[in-house]
Amino acid sequence: MAELKAAGVFQMLAPKAVGGFGMGLETYVEVVRRLAKGCVSTAWSVGHLVEHVWMLARWPQEAQDEVFANGPAPLAAATGALPVKP
């Protein structure tokens, strides 16, 4: 995971505005497929985490500011619910 993070793999779907690569889904699918040739478990984990970076980039701007404050590839296991406004 550390090597994948250092290679920028988790940044592929992160917006360019936060330092990500802003790549498309075709690239995402190809990267996950290639990883799966070596290790299906690694490919599944990477696919899951990269997808969640993409999902976080669709949250309201205030939430994005917080989530991406430490860089373009926050590793979040789940992002299914939007933050609730007080």
C-alpha positions in Angstrom: 0.0 0.0 0.0 2.8 2.4 0.8 4.4 1.8 -2.6 1.1 2.3 -4.4 0.5 5.5 -2.4 4.1 6.7 -3.2 3.4 6.0 -6.9 0.4 8.2 -6.8 -2.1 5.5 -7.7 -4.7 6.7 -5.2 -4.6 10.2 -6.8 -5.8 9.1 -10.2 -9.5 10.1 -9.8 -8.8 13.0 -7.3 -9.5 16.4 -8.8 -6.6 18.4 -10.2 -7.7 21.3 -8.0 -6.6 19.4 -4.9 -3.4 18.0 -6.5 -4.9 14.9 -8.0 -4.5 13.6 -11.5 -8.2 14.0 -12.5 -8.0 11.0 -14.8 -11.1 9.3 -16.2 -12.8 6.0 -15.4 -11.2 4.3 -18.3 -7.7 4.8 -16.7 -9.1 3.7 -13.4 -10.4 0.4 -14.8 -7.2 -0.3 -16.7 -5.0 0.3 -13.6 -7.2 -2.0 -11.5 -7.2 -4.7 -14.3 -3.4 -4.6 -14.5 -3.0 -4.8 -10.8 -5.4 -7.8 -10.7 -3.1 -9.7 -13.0 -0.6 -9.7 -10.2 -2.9 -9.8 -7.1 -6.7 -9.7 -7.1 -6.8 -8.7 -3.5 -4.6 -5.7 -4.1 -6.6 -4.7 -7.1 -9.8 -4.9 -5.2 -8.4 -2.8 -2.3 -7.0 -0.2 -4.6 -10.2 0.0 -6.7 -12.2 0.4 -3.5 -10.0 3.2 -2.1 -9.6 5.0 -5.4 -13.4 5.0 -6.0 -13.9 6.5 -2.6 -11.5 9.4 -3.3 -13.7 10.0 -6.4 -16.8 9.9 -4.3 -15.3 12.3 -1.7 -14.7 14.8 -4.6 -18.4 15.0 -5.1 -19.2 16.0 -1.5 -20.1 19.7 -0.7 -17.1 22.0 -1.0 -16.8 22.5 2.8 -16.4 18.8 3.3 -13.9 18.5 0.4 -11.8 21.3 1.9 -11.5 19.2 5.1 -11.1 15.8 3.5 -8.4 17.0 1.0 -6.6 19.3 3.4 -3.8 16.8 3.8 -3.4 15.9 0.2 -5.2 14.5 -2.9 -5.5 10.9 -1.8 -7.3 10.5 1.5 -7.7 6.7 2.1 -11.3 6.4 3.3 -13.0 3.0 3.6 -16.5 4.3 3.1 -18.2 7.4 2.0 -21.8 6.4 1.6 -23.5 9.1 3.6 -23.3 12.8 3.0 -22.5 15.0 6.0 -25.5 16.4 7.8 -25.7 20.1 8.1 -26.5 21.3 11.7 
